[in-house]
């Protein structure tokens, strides 16, 4: 059989409508919009565009639903521009393309999201064709933001878990990412997917909500509790790696026990244009490395360098450079004193 190659990414396809504001106002007060732009959003869209801009030497393909509207046409054009196979990116006849208003405060870089689910709410297991795909890795995101895939399934726990199992049966390694929803749904939606995930990506907030273990304490992220919480996810079924990212760095715990940590780059505040898409950029860097057979230590370094590159642009992928340029940022700015 021909070796499997490439990354197939499915889930939320979103148009980010980015607005840079001078301040975050109190309710009923006014803030000034300083600039506006449009960019890619959602786990698969961000990940695939990032990989294309990194210069990934393997095929890229997407799965999802868009609307029959101008935003859907824009997404299709971006896929063509970045040589992303969009044959499984289908148009929903009645729903509009999903979008998010992303408000970024200029002085702090902090973001607030106003999301319209649109066509993504109708994405279901039936829309994923793994028989015709020869991808090495299938990445699904974001759990908790995919209405039908988040629904219960009598056999697998959730529909998303069923989809992941089908991907594994077809020969793909599987990867999942989660949205930072402020809810108590994490355990019921995320845990059923873990036995069918080879790689599980989370930030510290999502890890806390899924495990109930406090990760960020007064002194910062506690690496010992990161390891304890990640081990809980391994016991819940993750097959290869739990990968956790946070502003200070990233950690990965393997099924066989190794625990690796990587400090993030020391990017000056003056160099940060925006933080939109930094988590997806990190995942893109890590998956690039894992696809190419790199050890996890190298993949984590790729991840933090690509995430640092992302900070140089207003949109999710605007700041992404080729991988060599991302890695050069480590020499330019160095790494944080502690993770």
C-alpha positions as CSV (number, residue, x, y, z in Angstrom):
1,X,0.0,0.0,0.0
2,X,1.1,3.6,-0.7
3,X,2.2,5.3,2.5
4,X,-0.4,7.7,3.9
5,X,0.6,11.4,3.6
6,X,-0.9,14.8,4.5
7,X,-3.3,16.3,7.0
8,X,-7.1,16.3,6.6
9,X,-8.7,18.8,8.9
10,X,-12.4,19.1,9.6
11,X,-14.8,21.1,11.9
12,X,-15.4,24.8,12.1
13,X,-14.9,26.9,9.0
14,X,-15.3,30.5,10.0
15,X,-14.8,34.0,8.6
16,X,-13.2,36.2,11.3
17,X,-14.3,39.8,11.0
18,X,-11.5,41.5,12.9
19,X,-11.9,44.9,14.6
20,X,-9.1,46.6,16.5
21,X,-10.6,48.8,19.3
22,X,-9.0,51.4,21.5
23,X,-10.5,50.1,24.8
24,X,-13.0,47.5,26.1
25,X,-16.0,49.6,27.2
26,X,-18.3,49.1,30.0
27,X,-21.8,48.0,29.0
28,X,-23.7,50.9,27.4
29,X,-20.5,52.8,26.7
30,X,-18.6,53.4,23.5
31,X,-15.2,52.2,22.1
32,X,-13.6,53.3,18.9
33,X,-12.9,50.9,16.0
34,X,-9.3,51.7,14.9
35,X,-9.1,49.2,12.0
36,X,-11.0,46.4,10.3
37,X,-10.0,43.3,8.3
38,X,-11.3,39.8,7.4
39,X,-9.4,36.6,8.0
40,X,-9.7,32.9,8.3
41,X,-11.1,31.4,11.5
42,X,-11.9,28.0,13.0
43,X,-9.7,25.1,13.7
44,X,-9.4,23.4,10.3
45,X,-9.3,26.6,8.3
46,X,-6.6,28.2,10.5
47,X,-4.6,25.0,10.8
48,X,-4.5,24.3,7.0
49,X,-3.7,27.9,6.0
50,X,-0.9,28.0,8.7
51,X,0.5,24.7,7.3
52,X,0.4,26.1,3.8
53,X,2.3,29.2,4.8
54,X,4.8,27.2,6.8
55,X,5.6,25.4,3.5
56,X,4.3,22.0,4.5
57,X,5.7,19.4,2.0
58,X,2.6,17.2,2.2
59,X,-1.0,17.4,1.0
60,X,-3.6,19.5,2.8
61,X,-7.4,18.9,2.7
62,X,-10.4,20.2,4.5
63,X,-13.9,18.9,5.5
64,X,-16.8,21.2,6.5
65,X,-19.9,23.1,5.6
66,X,-20.1,26.7,4.3
67,X,-23.1,28.8,3.0
68,X,-24.0,29.8,-0.5
69,X,-22.9,33.4,0.1
70,X,-20.0,35.8,-0.3
71,X,-18.2,34.5,2.8
72,X,-18.4,30.9,1.5
73,X,-17.0,32.0,-1.8
74,X,-14.2,33.8,0.1
75,X,-13.3,30.6,2.0
76,X,-13.3,28.6,-1.3
77,X,-11.0,31.2,-2.8
78,X,-8.6,31.0,0.1
79,X,-8.4,27.2,-0.2
80,X,-7.6,27.5,-3.8
81,X,-5.0,30.2,-3.1
82,X,-3.2,28.0,-0.5
83,X,-3.6,24.7,-2.5
84,X,-6.0,23.2,0.1
85,X,-8.1,20.4,-1.3
86,X,-11.6,21.6,-0.7
87,X,-13.5,18.7,-2.4
88,X,-15.1,17.8,1.0
89,X,-16.0,21.4,1.8
90,X,-19.7,21.3,1.0
91,X,-22.2,24.1,0.6
92,X,-25.3,24.0,2.9
93,X,-28.4,25.0,0.9
94,X,-30.1,27.0,3.7
95,X,-27.5,28.1,6.2
96,X,-25.1,31.0,5.9
97,X,-21.3,30.7,6.4
98,X,-20.3,30.9,10.0
99,X,-18.5,34.1,11.2
100,X,-17.1,35.6,14.3
101,X,-16.7,39.2,15.2
102,X,-13.3,39.4,16.9
103,X,-12.7,42.5,19.0
104,X,-9.1,43.1,20.0
105,X,-8.0,45.8,22.4
106,X,-5.0,47.6,21.0
107,X,-3.2,48.2,24.2
108,X,-3.5,44.7,25.7
109,X,-4.0,42.4,22.7
110,X,-6.9,40.7,24.6
111,X,-9.7,39.4,22.4
112,X,-13.4,39.0,22.8
113,X,-15.4,36.8,20.4
114,X,-19.0,37.1,19.2
115,X,-19.8,34.0,17.2
116,X,-22.5,33.0,14.7
117,X,-22.5,29.2,14.2
118,X,-24.1,29.3,10.8
119,X,-23.6,26.2,8.6
120,X,-21.1,24.7,11.1
121,X,-24.1,23.8,13.3
122,X,-25.2,21.2,10.6
123,X,-21.9,19.4,10.2
124,X,-22.5,15.7,10.9
125,X,-20.7,12.4,10.7
126,X,-22.1,11.7,7.2
127,X,-20.1,14.6,5.8
128,X,-16.8,13.0,6.4
129,X,-15.4,10.7,3.7
130,X,-12.4,8.9,4.9
131,X,-12.4,6.2,2.2
132,X,-11.3,8.6,-0.5
133,X,-8.7,10.4,1.7
134,X,-5.1,9.2,2.0
135,X,-4.2,11.6,4.9
136,X,-1.7,10.5,7.5
137,X,-3.4,12.7,10.2
138,X,-7.1,13.7,10.7
139,X,-7.5,16.8,12.9
140,X,-11.0,17.6,14.3
141,X,-11.9,20.9,16.0
142,X,-13.4,22.5,17.8
143,X,-15.2,20.1,20.1
144,X,-17.9,22.0,22.1
145,X,-18.6,24.2,19.0
146,X,-19.9,21.6,16.6
147,X,-23.6,21.1,17.5
148,X,-24.3,17.8,15.8
149,X,-20.9,16.2,16.4
150,X,-21.2,17.1,20.1
151,X,-24.5,15.3,20.4
152,X,-24.7,11.9,22.3
153,X,-24.2,8.7,20.5
154,X,-25.4,5.4,22.0
155,X,-22.3,3.4,21.0
156,X,-19.4,5.9,21.1
157,X,-20.6,8.5,23.6
158,X,-20.7,11.4,21.1
159,X,-21.1,11.6,17.3
160,X,-17.6,13.2,17.2
161,X,-16.1,10.0,18.8
162,X,-17.8,7.9,16.1
163,X,-16.3,10.1,13.4
164,X,-12.8,9.8,15.0
165,X,-13.2,6.0,15.2
166,X,-14.1,5.9,11.5
167,X,-10.9,7.9,10.7
168,X,-8.8,5.5,12.7
169,X,-10.3,2.5,11.0
170,X,-9.5,4.1,7.6
171,X,-5.8,4.4,8.7
172,X,-5.5,7.9,10.0
173,X,-3.9,9.1,13.2
174,X,-6.4,11.3,14.9
175,X,-6.0,14.7,16.5
176,X,-8.6,16.9,18.4
177,X,-8.8,20.4,19.7
178,X,-11.3,22.1,22.0
179,X,-12.9,25.5,22.2
180,X,-12.6,27.5,25.5
181,X,-16.3,27.6,26.2
182,X,-17.3,29.0,29.5
183,X,-19.5,26.0,30.5
184,X,-19.6,22.7,32.4
185,X,-20.0,20.6,29.3
186,X,-16.4,19.6,28.9
187,X,-16.5,16.2,30.5
188,X,-19.7,15.0,28.7
189,X,-18.5,16.2,25.3
190,X,-14.7,15.9,25.4
191,X,-14.1,12.7,27.4
192,X,-16.0,10.3,25.0
193,X,-13.6,11.4,22.2
194,X,-10.4,10.7,24.0
195,X,-10.2,6.9,23.4
196,X,-10.3,7.6,19.6
197,X,-7.8,10.5,19.7
198,X,-4.0,9.9,19.1
199,X,-3.2,13.5,19.8
200,X,-5.3,15.8,22.2
201,X,-4.6,19.6,22.2
202,X,-5.8,21.8,25.0
203,X,-4.9,25.1,26.7
204,X,-4.7,25.3,30.4
205,X,-8.3,26.6,30.8
206,X,-9.7,23.7,28.8
207,X,-7.5,21.2,30.7
208,X,-8.9,22.6,34.0
209,X,-12.5,22.3,32.8
210,X,-12.1,18.8,31.5
211,X,-10.3,17.3,34.6
212,X,-11.3,19.6,37.4
213,X,-7.7,20.1,38.4
214,X,-6.5,23.7,39.0
215,X,-3.7,24.4,36.5
216,X,-3.1,28.2,36.8
217,X,-2.4,29.3,40.3
218,X,-1.2,32.6,41.8
219,X,2.4,32.0,40.8
220,X,1.4,31.0,37.3
221,X,1.0,27.6,35.6
222,X,1.9,24.7,37.8
223,X,3.8,22.2,35.7
224,X,3.3,19.4,38.2
225,X,-0.5,19.8,38.0
226,X,-0.3,20.0,34.2
227,X,1.3,16.6,34.3
228,X,-1.2,15.2,36.7
229,X,-4.1,16.5,34.7
230,X,-2.6,15.3,31.4
231,X,-2.1,11.9,32.9
232,X,-5.8,11.8,33.8
233,X,-6.6,12.3,30.0
234,X,-4.1,9.5,29.1
235,X,-6.0,7.2,31.5
236,X,-9.2,8.4,29.9
237,X,-8.0,7.0,26.6
238,X,-5.7,9.3,24.7
239,X,-3.6,7.0,22.6
240,X,-0.3,8.8,22.1
241,X,0.1,12.5,23.3
242,X,-1.7,15.1,25.4
243,X,-0.4,18.4,24.4
244,X,-1.1,21.5,26.6
245,X,-0.2,25.1,25.6
246,X,-0.4,28.3,27.6
247,X,1.2,31.7,27.3
248,X,4.3,30.7,29.2
249,X,5.0,27.6,27.1
250,X,3.8,24.1,26.4
251,X,3.9,20.6,27.7
252,X,3.3,17.1,26.3
253,X,2.7,13.9,28.1
254,X,3.0,10.6,26.2
255,X,1.2,7.3,26.6
256,X,4.5,5.7,27.5
257,X,5.2,8.2,30.2
258,X,7.6,10.9,28.9
259,X,6.8,14.4,29.9
260,X,8.3,17.3,27.9
261,X,8.1,21.0,28.4
262,X,9.0,23.9,26.1
263,X,9.2,27.5,27.1
264,X,7.6,30.1,24.8
265,X,9.4,32.8,23.1
266,X,10.0,36.1,24.8
267,X,8.2,38.4,22.3
268,X,8.1,42.0,23.4
269,X,4.7,43.5,23.8
270,X,5.6,46.1,21.1
271,X,6.0,43.3,18.6
272,X,2.6,41.7,19.3
273,X,-0.1,42.8,16.8
274,X,-2.7,40.3,17.9
275,X,-3.2,36.9,19.5
276,X,-6.0,35.6,17.3
277,X,-5.2,32.0,16.2
278,X,-2.2,31.5,18.3
279,X,-3.5,28.2,19.6
280,X,-4.2,26.9,16.1
281,X,-0.7,28.1,15.0
282,X,0.8,26.1,17.9
283,X,-1.1,23.0,16.8
284,X,0.0,23.5,13.2
285,X,3.6,23.6,14.2
286,X,3.3,20.5,16.4
287,X,1.4,18.5,13.8
288,X,3.9,19.5,11.1
289,X,6.7,18.0,13.2
290,X,4.8,14.9,14.1
291,X,3.8,14.3,10.5
292,X,7.4,14.5,9.5
293,X,8.5,12.0,12.2
294,X,10.1,14.5,14.6
295,X,10.4,13.7,18.3
296,X,8.0,15.5,20.5
297,X,10.7,17.8,21.8
298,X,11.2,19.1,18.3
299,X,7.5,19.3,17.6
300,X,6.9,21.4,20.7
301,X,9.7,23.8,19.6
302,X,8.0,24.1,16.2
303,X,4.7,24.8,18.0
304,X,5.9,27.7,20.2
305,X,7.9,29.3,17.3
306,X,4.9,29.2,14.9
307,X,2.7,30.5,17.7
308,X,5.2,33.4,18.2
309,X,5.1,34.1,14.5
310,X,1.3,34.3,14.6
311,X,1.5,37.2,17.1
312,X,2.9,39.4,14.4
313,X,-0.4,39.7,12.5
314,X,-3.9,40.8,13.3
315,X,-5.6,37.8,11.8
316,X,-5.2,34.1,12.7
317,X,-2.6,33.5,9.9
318,X,-1.4,36.9,8.9
319,X,1.8,36.7,10.8
320,X,2.8,33.1,9.9
321,X,6.1,32.8,8.1
322,X,7.8,29.8,6.5
323,X,8.9,27.3,9.2
324,X,12.6,28.4,8.9
325,X,11.5,32.0,9.6
326,X,9.5,30.9,12.6
327,X,12.4,29.0,14.0
328,X,14.7,32.1,13.5
329,X,12.5,34.0,16.0
330,X,13.9,31.9,18.8
331,X,17.4,33.2,18.1
332,X,16.0,36.8,17.7
333,X,14.0,37.0,20.9
334,X,15.1,34.0,23.0
335,X,12.8,32.0,25.3
336,X,11.1,33.0,28.6
337,X,13.1,32.6,31.8
338,X,10.6,30.0,33.1
339,X,7.6,28.2,31.8
